[in-house]
Structures are given as structure tokens and as C-alpha cells.
């Protein structure tokens, strides 16, 4: 038995050594890259005949982890594709989820904090390169014109270089700049299957700030953006299949505030306390969600962002098992005219 164990160990070491040598050979590297590229370029998500919701960013600025991009929710149907907010690193998640960037319908911005708009130029470029032939429509409350005009100007030279290099057939200049569309409360987009409705949320001093509801073939999803838990928000979310609501774990933030104060980091301690007055405390959400007839409550834009199992367990303290904490690339599938929600 001892001899067999020694022989197995020697064999494993030899195989690993041979593999390491082969891995460094240019011909082997070429074969591996070709196979990997083939998989990436030919694979595609399985078609889904309904509403699919993908978390492309679940983090807030308080807490930094590469496992979570900043706020972004994608809503995809066979005919539509909207992004609700586009925080930093969210385009990485879009690529990993293989979202159909070439047919993006538009971007819905809830408000203009940096962690909700930082990736807008990346989304514009990625969708343009992917084959989008019309301008990218960017919907948002008052101020969206200034945001989009600023990004358009900042990236004007970049767009010109790319069209000159790759040609206008591939990258039509008219599709390069984004188009801002200012929205108020009410229906902002509608066709025979999908209705997108905006509503005011409470995020003072950020004003106006919006939330969005998307209804498709008897299914519905609501995204709060950053907001306190308000009667108006839950009225807008009445009967929704899924509500994505920003959430703040006050007990975790209180500990962080005390530690920052003791360390003499008064500026940081003040910021920690300030954010408590314009984000929803986790303890305020479940009862209101139940009263509104919401089927699935999902917490995102998590303040502070959980960075490991301990901090996630602390964030969940006091919550029901049915309430979910969003994770990047978490996907919700809602078949048409059904009550089913598939989560993966």
C-alpha cells in the first residue's frame, strides 16, 4: 500500500511537471487560446421567452470588493433590453452575463451620484462596438441633459478616432453620441408588451431622484434606486413580482462609525452617519413589502457592502430567510403570464 501511494505521488508530480512544460510551449498556448476564443465567441445564453433580470452591480460606495460592482440592474426580454443605473465595474458583469449589448433599448438613470453613472461611457462604447446602429437613449430625471452632454463631449475625440480607424460602416458616427431624455413621474416608454413607469423616490438632497417599474406580459419588476422606504415607492411597487430596494444595515454602520470616531477619523465617521438619513434601513422594508403584495424582496446597493461571510451574516441580521441579498450575476427569470420566479 505504501509503495502504491509513493508511485501515485511520483506519477502526479511527473504529470504536473510535463503539463507545466507544455503550458509554456507557444504551439500549446496557441491551441488553448484558439479553443477558449471559440467558446467565448460562439457561446450564447439560452433564449428565454419572458422577463429576465440580471444583477450587474450590487455594491454601494461604502465597502469595496471586486466580487461586487456598483449599482446596475439589467432587464431583458426577447424584444427589449434596459439597464437601470450603470455603476463602476458593471460592464464587466454585462460581459460575463453575455447581455445583448448590440440591441440595448436604453439606460434608465435613477439619479446622478457617481456610483450610478460612472460606467455610462463604457456602456455606450461597448454597445456601439457590438453593433448598435442608433444612438443610445439615456433616460433620467432633470439633469440628464447635463450628464449626457458632459460625457459626449469628454469622449468626442475617442469616438472620432474609432470611426476613423474602423470605418463608418462598423461604427457609424451618428450612433456614437448618446441622447438624453428627461423623464418625470408616469409612463416613459411603452409598446404592446412592455411598459416602463417612473416615480419619485426620497433621496434628499438629491432631487429629483427616480425609481422605475417595468411590466411585461403579466410580470413586473421594480427598482428603487437610492431611496428611503416611502409610501409612494411601495404604492408604485404594488403587486410587483420583484422589488429591488437599496438597503442599509444600521447595526453594522453604527459599529463602523464608533470605530472611525475612536480612531480620530471624524470625517469618515460623519459620512457613515450622514448616509443613514437617505437610504432604507433593512428593518423598514419587509413589512412594507408584504403589505404591498410584493412576491420577492431583493436588497441591493448594500450599505455597507458585505465583503465576506461575516459581514454578509451581519447584514442579514433580523431579516427573514425569504428576503434576498443581491449578488452580482444573480439572475431572475419570470415566464410570461405566470407566478413562477426562477432564481440562479
C-alpha positions in Angstrom: 0.0 0.0 0.0 2.8 2.4 0.9 4.6 1.6 -2.5 1.3 2.4 -4.4 1.0 5.7 -2.6 4.5 6.7 -3.4 4.1 5.6 -7.0 0.9 7.6 -7.3 2.6 10.7 -5.8 5.5 10.4 -8.2 3.2 9.9 -11.2 1.2 13.0 -10.2 4.4 15.1 -9.8 5.6 14.0 -13.3 2.3 14.8 -14.9 2.2 18.2 -13.3 5.8 18.8 -14.5 5.0 17.8 -18.0 1.9 19.9 -18.0 3.9 22.9 -16.8 6.4 22.4 -19.6 3.8 22.0 -22.3 1.9 25.1 -21.0 4.9 27.2 -21.9 5.2 26.0 -25.4 4.0 28.5 -28.0 2.1 25.9 -30.0 0.2 24.7 -27.0 -0.6 28.2 -25.9 -1.9 28.9 -29.4 -4.2 25.9 -29.3 -5.5 26.8 -25.9 -6.2 30.4 -26.8 -8.0 29.3 -30.0 -10.2 26.9 -28.1 -11.0 29.5 -25.5 -11.8 32.1 -28.1 -14.0 29.7 -30.0 -16.0 29.0 -26.8 -16.4 32.7 -26.0 -17.3 33.8 -29.5 -19.8 31.0 -30.3 -21.5 30.5 -26.9 -24.7 32.4 -26.1 -27.2 32.4 -23.2 -30.1 30.0 -23.7 -33.1 32.0 -25.1 -35.7 32.8 -22.6 -39.3 33.8 -23.6 -40.1 36.1 -20.7 -38.5 38.8 -18.5 -35.0 38.1 -17.3 -33.4 40.3 -14.6 -29.7 40.2 -14.0 -27.8 41.9 -11.2 -24.9 43.6 -12.8 -23.9 45.5 -9.6 -25.0 45.1 -6.0 -22.5 47.3 -4.1 -22.6 50.8 -2.7 -19.6 53.1 -2.3 -19.2 52.1 1.4 -17.2 48.9 1.1 -15.0 47.8 -1.8 -14.8 44.3 -3.2 -14.1 43.0 -6.6 -16.9 40.5 -6.1 -19.4 43.3 -6.4 -19.7 46.0 -9.0 -21.6 49.2 -8.2 -25.3 49.6 -8.8 -26.7 48.2 -12.0 -29.8 46.0 -12.8 -30.4 44.6 -16.3 -33.9 43.8 -17.5 -34.0 41.7 -20.7 -36.9 40.4 -22.8 -36.8 38.9 -26.3 -37.6 42.3 -27.7 -36.1 44.7 -25.1 -33.1 45.4 -23.0 -32.8 48.1 -20.4 -30.1 48.9 -17.9 -31.1 50.6 -14.7 -28.1 52.6 -13.5 -24.5 51.8 -14.6 -22.1 52.0 -11.7 -18.4 51.3 -11.8 -17.3 47.9 -13.0 -20.8 46.9 -14.1 -19.8 46.5 -17.7 -17.6 43.6 -16.6 -20.7 41.9 -15.3 -22.6 42.6 -18.5 -19.8 40.8 -20.5 -19.8 37.9 -18.1 -23.6 37.6 -18.4 -23.4 37.8 -22.2 -26.0 40.5 -22.3 -27.2 41.6 -25.8 -25.4 44.9 -25.9 -26.0 45.3 -29.7 -29.8 45.6 -29.1 -29.9 47.8 -25.9 -33.1 49.7 -25.8 -31.9 52.3 -23.3 -30.4 53.2 -19.9 -32.6 54.4 -17.1 -30.7 56.5 -14.5 -32.3 56.9 -11.1 -30.1 59.9 -10.1 -26.6 61.3 -10.6 -24.4 60.0 -7.8 -21.2 58.8 -9.3 -21.8 55.1 -8.3 -24.9 55.1 -10.6 -23.5 56.8 -13.7 -19.7 56.1 -13.8 -19.8 53.4 -16.4 -22.1 55.2 -18.9 -19.4 55.9 -21.4 -18.3 52.3 -21.3 -21.8 51.0 -21.9 -22.1 53.4 -24.8 -18.8 52.2 -26.3 -19.5 48.5 -25.8 -22.9 48.6 -27.3 -21.7 50.7 -30.3 -18.9 48.3 -31.0 -21.3 45.3 -30.5 -23.4 46.6 -33.4 -25.8 49.2 -32.1 -26.7 51.4 -35.1 -28.8 54.0 -33.4 -28.0 56.5 -30.7 -28.1 55.2 -27.1 -31.1 56.7 -25.3 -30.4 57.7 -21.7 -33.5 58.4 -19.6 -33.3 60.2 -16.3 -34.8 63.0 -14.1 -33.9 66.6 -14.6 -30.1 66.9 -15.1 -29.7 64.1 -17.5 -29.0 66.6 -20.3 -26.0 67.9 -18.5 -24.7 64.4 -17.6 -25.0 63.1 -21.2 -23.7 66.3 -22.8 -20.7 66.1 -20.5 -19.9 62.5 -21.3 -20.5 63.1 -25.0 -18.0 66.0 -25.0 -15.4 64.1 -22.9 -15.4 61.2 -25.3 -15.8 63.1 -28.6 -12.2 62.6 -29.6 -12.3 59.0 -28.7 -15.4 58.4 -31.0 -13.7 60.2 -33.8 -10.6 58.1 -33.6 -12.5 54.9 -33.5 -14.7 55.7 -36.6 -11.6 56.9 -38.5 -9.8 53.6 -37.6 -12.5 51.1 -38.1 -14.8 52.8 -40.6 -18.2 54.3 -40.5 -19.9 51.1 -41.7 -18.8 49.4 -38.5 -19.0 52.4 -36.2 -21.5 54.9 -37.7 -20.8 58.4 -36.3 -24.5 59.1 -35.7 -24.7 56.2 -33.3 -21.7 57.3 -31.2 -23.1 60.2 -29.1 -25.8 59.4 -26.5 -29.2 61.1 -26.5 -30.6 62.3 -23.2 -34.3 62.1 -22.4 -35.7 63.9 -19.3 -38.4 62.0 -17.5 -41.0 62.8 -14.9 -43.4 60.6 -13.0 -45.5 58.4 -15.3 -45.1 56.2 -18.3 -41.9 57.0 -20.1 -41.7 54.1 -22.6 -44.4 51.7 -23.9 -45.2 49.2 -26.6 -47.6 46.3 -27.0 -45.8 44.1 -24.5 -43.7 46.4 -22.2 -44.5 49.4 -20.1 -41.8 51.4 -18.2 -43.0 53.7 -15.5 -41.0 56.2 -13.4 -41.8 57.5 -10.0 -40.3 59.9 -7.5 -38.2 58.5 -4.6 -36.8 60.1 -1.5 -33.1 60.7 -1.5 -32.7 64.3 -0.4 -30.7 66.4 -1.0 -30.6 64.5 -4.3 -33.7 65.8 -6.1 -35.4 64.7 -8.2 -34.4 61.0 -7.8 -36.5 58.3 -9.6 -37.4 54.7 -9.3 -38.6 52.5 -12.2 -41.2 49.8 -12.7 -41.1 47.5 -15.8 -44.2 45.5 -16.7 -44.0 42.8 -19.4 -46.7 40.2 -20.3 -48.1 40.0 -16.8 -44.8 40.1 -15.0 -43.3 43.1 -13.2 -40.0 44.3 -11.6 -39.4 47.5 -9.6 -36.0 49.1 -9.0 -35.9 51.7 -6.2 -32.6 53.3 -7.0 -31.4 55.0 -3.8 -34.3 55.9 -1.5 -35.8 55.7 1.9 -38.7 53.4 2.3 -41.7 55.5 1.4 -45.4 55.0 1.0 -45.2 56.4 -2.6 -42.5 53.9 -3.5 -44.4 50.9 -2.2 -47.6 52.2 -3.9 -45.7 52.3 -7.2 -44.5 48.7 -6.5 -47.9 47.4 -5.5 -48.2 43.7 -6.5 -44.8 43.5 -8.2 -43.1 40.1 -8.7 -39.8 41.5 -7.6 -38.7 44.7 -5.8 -35.0 45.6 -5.8 -34.6 48.0 -3.0 -31.5 49.7 -1.7 -30.7 48.7 1.9 -28.7 49.9 4.8 -27.7 47.7 7.8 -27.7 50.2 10.6 -26.2 48.0 13.2 -23.1 47.4 11.0 -22.8 51.0 10.2 -23.1 52.0 13.9 -20.1 49.8 14.7 -18.1 51.3 11.8 -19.0 54.8 12.9 -17.8 54.2 16.5 -14.6 52.6 15.3 -13.9 55.6 13.0 -14.6 58.1 15.8 -12.3 56.2 18.2 -9.5 56.3 15.6 -9.9 60.0 15.1 -11.3 59.6 11.6 -14.0 62.2 12.2 -14.7 63.0 8.5 -15.3 59.3 7.8 -17.5 58.9 10.9 -19.6 61.8 9.7 -20.0 60.3 6.3 -21.1 57.0 7.8 -23.8 58.7 9.9 -24.9 61.0 7.0 -25.8 58.1 4.7 -28.3 56.8 7.3 -30.8 59.5 6.5 -31.2 58.8 2.8 -31.0 55.0 2.5 -33.6 52.5 3.6 -32.9 50.7 6.9 -33.3 47.0 6.4 -35.7 46.9 9.3 -38.2 49.1 7.4 -38.6 47.1 4.2 -40.0 43.6 4.9 -43.4 44.7 6.4 -44.0 47.4 3.8 -43.1 44.9 1.0 -45.6 42.3 2.4 -48.3 44.9 2.7 -47.7 46.0 -0.9 -48.2 42.4 -2.1 -44.6 42.1 -3.5 -43.7 38.5 -4.1 -39.9 38.7 -3.8 -37.9 41.4 -2.0 -34.3 41.7 -3.1 -31.9 44.1 -1.3 -29.2 45.7 -3.4 -26.9 48.7 -3.3 -25.9 47.3 0.1 -24.7 49.8 2.7 -22.1 48.9 3.9 -21.2 46.5 1.2 -20.6 43.0 2.6 -17.0 41.9 1.9 -17.1 38.4 3.4 -19.3 35.8 5.1 -19.2 37.6 8.4 -20.3 41.0 7.2 -23.0 39.4 5.0 -24.3 37.5 8.0 -24.4 40.7 10.0 -26.2 42.4 7.1 -28.8 39.7 7.2 -29.4 40.0 10.9 -33.1 40.3 11.6 -34.2 39.5 8.1 -36.4 36.7 7.0 -34.9 33.8 5.0 -37.1 34.7 2.1 -35.5 38.2 1.7 -32.6 38.0 -0.6 -29.3 39.9 -0.6 -28.4 40.6 -4.2 -25.2 39.1 -5.6 -23.5 40.1 -8.9 -24.7 37.9 -11.8 -27.7 36.6 -9.8 -30.4 36.0 -12.4 -34.2 36.0 -12.0 -36.4 34.5 -14.8 -40.1 35.4 -14.9 -42.1 33.4 -17.5 -44.9 35.3 -19.2 -48.4 35.3 -17.5 -47.2 33.1 -14.7 -46.4 33.4 -11.0 -43.1 31.5 -11.2 -39.7 33.1 -10.4 -36.6 31.1 -11.2 -33.5 32.3 -9.4 -30.0 31.3 -10.2 
